[in-house]
Amino acid sequence: MNKQELIKHVAEHAEVTAKQAEAVINSLTTTILDTVRAGGELQITDLGKFGSVERAAKAGRNPKTGETIQIAAKRAAKFSPAKRLKEAAAG
């Protein structure tokens, strides 16, 4: 499902216009991005938790030359699915 299909699906199920559904989806996306960017966590029941995790600096290897390189520390996005989402995926 792509974004346009999601908008249509939300509009039909929430009985709102496609424009209203798109505004809600865009607002939700912005909220998740802003929260993760700020280092916070957003939990949506039955879906999961959106957040970020700090990754420490580490040594790596250049696959082309085999040379050891230093990989800088960074913050990465993290998603932890809720139990209900895991069950839905399992069938």
HUPE-V165348 format. One line per field, one symbol per residue. burial: b if it has 9 or more other C-alpha atoms within 8 Angstrom, else e. A space follows every 50 residues. Layout:
BEGIN
burial = ???
END
This chain:
BEGIN
burial = eeeeebbbebbeeeebebebbbeebeeeeeebeebbeeebbbeeeebbbb bbeeeebeeeebeeeeeeeeeebeeebeeebbeebbeeeee
END
